[in-house]
Amino acid sequence: MTTSFDAPTTAIDDITGDYTLDVSHSRLGFVARHAMVTKVRGQFGAFTGTARIDEATPASSKVDLSIEIASVETGSPDRDGHLTSGDFFDAETYPTMTFTSTDVTRDGNEWTVTGDLTIKDVTKSVVIPFEQTGSAQDPFGNVRVGFEGETTINRKDWGLTWNAALETGGVLVSEKIKLEFDISAIKSA
């Protein structure tokens, strides 16, 4: 049996404009290997973001994002507490992480956003490929656009170095972390 989502709507010809991320319909997630045998997924529940989309001149596009570290959710309160502790994010000292784009390119529905990701006062450049997944005017009169993207980073590059060795070899938490973005944004009036 084959199942798939309904095809996305692409009703808006030109999505150029200023947008605000719709937090209740977006997901900023991550995936890490645990004990090197399975994947643990999580997300951040509190964030704000804006985007300037320019279809004609993609380099004029801009993305800014701020994420509250204490909003991390992995389905385990103990793990969430460990992630916000000094072993990982140190949310008390560094309550937010940010992303600010430095370059945007486009090839059809494929957008590439390069920017500065700052975690624990460490800033590194990351490249995130996005697929433009749809556009529509919703029942409330909002122009809405959707994007999905992901990239992989090495958490040690941002000083997230805690780990534990396994008796059988390997480590408890993978160094490579996949970041996942499911974005719905609403055009500013």
C-alpha positions as CSV (number, residue, x, y, z in Angstrom):
1,M,0.0,0.0,0.0
2,T,1.3,3.4,-1.0
3,T,0.5,6.5,1.1
4,S,1.5,10.0,0.5
5,F,0.5,13.5,1.4
6,D,-1.8,15.5,-0.8
7,A,0.0,17.6,-3.4
8,P,0.9,21.1,-2.1
9,T,-0.9,24.1,-3.4
10,T,1.1,26.6,-5.4
11,A,-1.5,29.3,-6.1
12,I,0.6,32.4,-5.7
13,D,2.6,33.4,-8.8
14,D,5.0,35.7,-7.1
15,I,5.7,35.2,-3.4
16,T,8.0,38.3,-3.1
17,G,7.4,40.1,0.2
18,D,8.0,40.2,3.9
19,Y,6.9,37.2,6.1
20,T,6.6,36.2,9.7
21,L,7.0,32.5,10.6
22,D,3.8,30.9,11.8
23,V,5.1,29.2,14.9
24,S,1.9,27.1,15.4
25,H,2.3,25.6,11.9
26,S,6.1,25.3,11.7
27,R,8.6,22.9,13.2
28,L,12.3,23.5,14.0
29,G,13.6,20.0,14.7
30,F,16.7,17.9,15.1
31,V,17.8,14.3,14.9
32,A,20.7,12.7,16.8
33,R,21.9,9.1,17.1
34,H,21.6,7.6,20.6
35,A,23.9,4.8,21.6
36,M,24.7,4.7,17.8
37,V,21.8,2.3,17.3
38,T,18.7,4.5,17.0
39,K,17.6,8.1,16.2
40,V,16.2,10.5,18.8
41,R,14.1,13.4,17.5
42,G,13.4,16.7,19.1
43,Q,12.2,20.1,18.4
44,F,12.0,23.6,19.8
45,G,8.6,24.9,20.7
46,A,9.3,28.6,21.1
47,F,10.9,30.7,18.3
48,T,10.3,33.8,16.2
49,G,11.4,34.5,12.7
50,T,11.0,36.8,9.8
51,A,11.9,36.5,6.1
52,R,12.1,38.8,3.2
53,I,11.6,36.8,0.0
54,D,12.6,38.3,-3.3
55,E,11.9,36.0,-6.3
56,A,13.5,38.3,-8.9
57,T,16.7,38.9,-6.9
58,P,17.1,36.0,-4.4
59,A,20.3,37.5,-3.0
60,S,18.1,40.4,-1.7
61,S,16.2,37.8,0.4
62,K,16.8,37.6,4.1
63,V,16.0,35.3,7.0
64,D,16.3,36.0,10.8
65,L,15.5,33.4,13.4
66,S,15.6,33.3,17.2
67,I,15.0,30.1,19.2
68,E,14.4,29.8,22.9
69,I,16.7,27.0,24.2
70,A,14.5,26.1,27.2
71,S,11.7,25.2,24.7
72,V,13.5,22.0,23.6
73,E,11.2,19.0,23.5
74,T,12.3,15.4,22.9
75,G,9.5,13.4,24.7
76,S,11.7,12.9,27.8
77,P,11.7,15.6,30.5
78,D,15.0,14.1,31.9
79,R,16.7,14.4,28.5
80,D,15.2,17.9,27.9
81,G,16.7,18.9,31.3
82,H,20.1,17.5,30.3
83,L,20.0,19.3,27.0
84,T,19.3,22.7,28.7
85,S,22.0,22.1,31.3
86,G,25.7,23.2,31.2
87,D,26.6,19.8,29.6
88,F,24.9,20.9,26.4
89,F,23.2,24.2,25.6
90,D,23.6,25.9,29.1
91,A,20.2,27.7,28.6
92,E,20.7,29.7,31.8
93,T,23.7,31.4,30.4
94,Y,22.8,31.3,26.7
95,P,18.9,31.4,26.5
96,T,18.7,31.7,22.7
97,M,20.3,30.5,19.6
98,T,20.0,32.6,16.4
99,F,20.3,32.2,12.7
100,T,20.9,35.2,10.3
101,S,21.2,34.7,6.6
102,T,24.2,36.0,4.8
103,D,23.3,34.8,1.2
104,V,20.2,33.3,-0.5
105,T,20.2,31.7,-4.0
106,R,17.4,30.1,-5.9
107,D,17.0,27.5,-8.7
108,G,13.3,27.0,-9.4
109,N,11.6,25.8,-6.3
110,E,15.0,25.1,-4.7
111,W,16.4,27.8,-2.4
112,T,19.7,27.7,-0.6
113,V,20.1,29.8,2.5
114,T,23.6,30.4,3.9
115,G,23.8,32.1,7.2
116,D,25.4,32.5,10.6
117,L,24.1,30.0,13.3
118,T,25.0,31.2,16.8
119,I,24.9,28.7,19.7
120,K,26.5,29.5,23.1
121,D,28.1,32.7,21.6
122,V,29.8,30.6,18.9
123,T,28.9,31.6,15.4
124,K,29.6,29.4,12.4
125,S,28.3,29.5,8.8
126,V,25.8,26.8,7.7
127,V,24.2,26.1,4.4
128,I,20.6,25.0,4.3
129,P,18.9,23.8,1.1
130,F,15.1,24.4,1.1
131,E,12.3,23.3,-1.2
132,Q,9.5,25.7,-1.7
133,T,6.6,23.4,-0.9
134,G,3.6,25.6,-1.6
135,S,1.8,28.9,-1.5
136,A,-1.8,29.8,-0.9
137,Q,-4.3,32.3,0.4
138,D,-5.8,30.7,3.5
139,P,-9.5,31.0,4.6
140,F,-8.5,33.9,6.9
141,G,-7.2,36.1,4.0
142,N,-3.5,35.4,4.7
143,V,-1.0,34.8,2.0
144,R,1.0,31.8,3.2
145,V,4.1,30.1,1.9
146,G,5.8,26.8,2.8
147,F,9.4,25.6,2.8
148,E,11.1,22.4,3.9
149,G,14.8,22.1,4.5
150,E,17.5,20.2,6.3
151,T,21.2,20.2,6.9
152,T,23.7,18.3,9.1
153,I,26.1,20.0,11.5
154,N,28.7,18.8,13.9
155,R,27.6,19.9,17.4
156,K,31.2,20.0,18.6
157,D,31.8,23.1,16.3
158,W,29.5,25.0,18.7
159,G,31.0,23.7,21.9
160,L,28.4,21.0,22.5
161,T,30.9,18.4,23.4
162,W,29.4,16.3,26.3
163,N,29.4,12.5,25.6
164,A,29.8,9.2,27.2
165,A,31.7,6.2,25.9
166,L,29.9,2.9,25.4
167,E,31.5,-0.3,26.6
168,T,31.1,-1.9,23.2
169,G,32.7,1.1,21.5
170,G,31.3,4.3,20.1
171,V,29.6,7.0,22.1
172,L,26.2,7.7,23.6
173,V,25.3,10.8,21.4
174,S,26.3,11.3,17.8
175,E,28.5,14.3,16.9
176,K,26.6,14.9,13.7
177,I,23.1,16.4,14.2
178,K,20.5,16.8,11.4
179,L,18.5,20.0,11.6
180,E,15.0,19.9,10.1
181,F,12.9,22.9,9.1
182,D,9.2,22.7,8.2
183,I,8.2,26.3,7.7
184,S,4.9,28.0,7.2
185,A,5.1,31.8,6.9
186,I,2.5,34.5,6.6
187,K,2.9,37.5,4.4
188,S,2.9,40.9,6.3
189,A,0.1,43.2,5.4
